[in-house]
Every structure is written in structure tokens, then in C-alpha cells.
Amino acid sequence: MSEVQEIVQLGAEVLRLRAQEVQDINAPEMQAIIGDLFISLASTNGVGLAAPQISASWRMLIIASRPSVRYPYAPEMEPTLMINPSFESLGDVREKGWEGCLSIPGIRAKVPRYTRIKVTYINASGDVVTQELGGVCRACFSA
């Protein structure tokens, strides 16, 4: 059963590790982490949450944009699970925008991001997905 997990804070060792690639998304451990990610992100005002932020050093994250106290103008976006994501910038243009992180509460900073990126990942069904993203949704990714 999925449970809201504590979001680890800046300084936690797990945030400094290179997360492991997921080999079997159907493994019970992976399914438990996926469930915990969904429910943990839904309990916050955040836009995204990576597995290491709930102490699970695996390459997976969930993006779920919606208006909130932290992001009042965020677009509505169905929660999207990304397993073993990779990112590529599509050009050299960057913009700075105010961002925060659930693992660094109370701090916001202007972060430069590429204006267009390509992300490739495995979805919850095990399919490889490639998307080109721009605008506010690209702020959820490090390119």
C-alpha cells in the first residue's frame, strides 16, 4: 500500500548519489516506490518529485503540474511518471525563471533553463516515450 513519504532535505546523502537505473518497472519494490511518489507529490504544493527525494535512489520522477500556492499560474497536467529519463537541449537559448524545490523549503532562486528540450523516458506501461517540451513544463527538468 502506498504511503506519503517524508521528503528528504538538502544535505541528505541520498540527494548526492547518482541514482540507479531501473531495470524492471514491474518489480514489487519499483511499484511500491512509484505509488509512494504519486501519493507523496499529491500531498504537496510541488510540481515534481524524484525518487531520491523520498530516499529511494532510483532514476524515476513524477511531474504533475497544477495551480497551487507555490505555482498559482501553473498549467493543469496529468501526473506523468518518467523512468530512466534522459534530457537533451534543443538549441542554446536559456531563460531564467523563479523556481523552488521541495527538498529546499522556503528558498526560491532564478534558475536558467533551456527554452526547448527533448526528454526520453519509459512510462508506467513500459513504453519508451520521447517528447519535445518548452515553456513552464521544461522547468521541471534539468537539461
C-alpha positions in Angstrom: 0.0 0.0 0.0 1.3 3.4 -1.0 2.1 5.9 1.8 3.1 9.6 1.9 6.8 9.6 2.4 8.9 12.2 4.1 10.7 14.4 1.6 14.4 14.5 2.4 16.0 17.8 2.8 19.2 19.5 1.5 22.2 17.8 3.0 20.8 14.3 2.8 23.3 11.8 1.4 20.8 10.3 -1.0 20.5 13.6 -2.8 24.2 13.5 -3.6 24.2 10.0 -5.1 23.9 9.1 -8.8 20.5 7.3 -8.8 20.4 3.7 -10.1 18.8 2.9 -13.5 15.5 1.0 -13.1 15.8 -2.4 -14.7 12.3 -3.9 -14.0 9.5 -1.4 -13.5 7.2 -4.3 -12.6 9.3 -5.4 -9.6 7.3 -5.1 -6.4 9.9 -2.6 -5.0 9.6 -0.4 -8.0 5.8 -0.5 -8.0 5.9 0.5 -4.3 8.2 3.4 -4.9 6.0 4.6 -7.9 2.9 4.5 -5.7 4.7 6.4 -2.9 5.9 9.0 -5.4 2.4 9.7 -6.7 0.8 10.0 -3.2 3.7 11.9 -1.8 3.7 14.5 -4.6 -0.1 14.9 -4.3 0.3 15.8 -0.7 2.5 18.8 -1.5 2.2 22.1 -3.5 5.1 20.9 -5.7 5.2 20.3 -9.5 7.5 17.4 -9.5 9.2 14.8 -7.2 12.1 12.5 -7.9 12.6 9.1 -6.2 15.7 10.3 -4.3 13.6 13.0 -2.7 11.8 10.2 -0.8 15.0 8.3 0.0 14.8 5.9 -3.0 17.9 6.2 -5.2 16.3 5.2 -8.5 16.0 7.2 -11.7 12.4 8.0 -11.7 10.3 11.1 -11.2 6.7 12.3 -11.4 5.7 15.6 -12.9 2.2 16.8 -12.1 1.7 20.5 -12.8 -1.4 22.2 -11.3 -2.1 25.6 -9.9 -1.0 25.8 -6.2 0.1 28.3 -3.6 3.7 27.8 -4.9 2.8 28.0 -8.6 -0.5 29.8 -8.9 -0.3 30.1 -12.7 0.9 26.5 -13.4 -1.0 24.7 -16.2 -3.1 21.6 -15.4 -1.1 18.5 -16.4 -2.0 14.9 -15.6 0.7 13.3 -13.4 3.4 11.8 -15.6 5.8 9.1 -14.4 9.2 9.2 -16.1 11.5 6.2 -15.6 15.2 6.4 -16.6 14.7 9.8 -18.2 17.3 11.4 -20.4 17.3 15.1 -21.4 18.7 16.9 -24.4 18.7 20.7 -25.1 17.3 21.7 -28.4 19.3 24.9 -29.0 21.4 27.2 -26.9 18.6 29.7 -25.8 18.1 29.8 -22.0 15.7 31.7 -19.8 15.8 32.3 -16.1 12.7 31.7 -14.0 11.9 31.6 -10.3 11.9 28.0 -9.0 11.8 26.2 -5.7 12.5 22.6 -4.6 10.6 20.5 -2.1 13.9 19.4 -0.7 15.0 23.0 -0.1 11.9 24.6 1.5 11.5 28.3 1.8 14.2 29.1 -0.8 13.5 30.2 -4.4 16.0 31.2 -7.0 16.2 32.3 -10.6 17.3 29.2 -12.5 18.5 29.2 -16.1 16.8 26.6 -18.3 16.9 25.8 -22.0 13.8 27.0 -23.6 13.3 23.8 -25.6 14.3 20.3 -24.5 13.8 16.7 -25.6 13.1 14.1 -22.9 13.1 10.4 -23.5 11.8 8.1 -20.8 9.9 4.9 -20.0 6.3 5.4 -19.0 4.3 3.3 -16.5 3.3 0.9 -19.2 6.9 0.2 -20.1 6.8 2.1 -23.4 9.6 4.4 -24.5 8.3 7.9 -24.9 10.1 10.9 -26.5 8.7 14.4 -26.1 9.8 17.9 -27.0 9.0 20.3 -24.3 9.1 24.1 -23.9 7.6 26.7 -21.6 6.8 26.1 -18.0 6.9 22.3 -18.2 10.5 22.3 -19.2 11.3 24.0 -15.8 10.7 20.6 -14.2 13.7 19.1 -15.9 17.5 19.7 -15.8 18.7 19.7 -19.4 
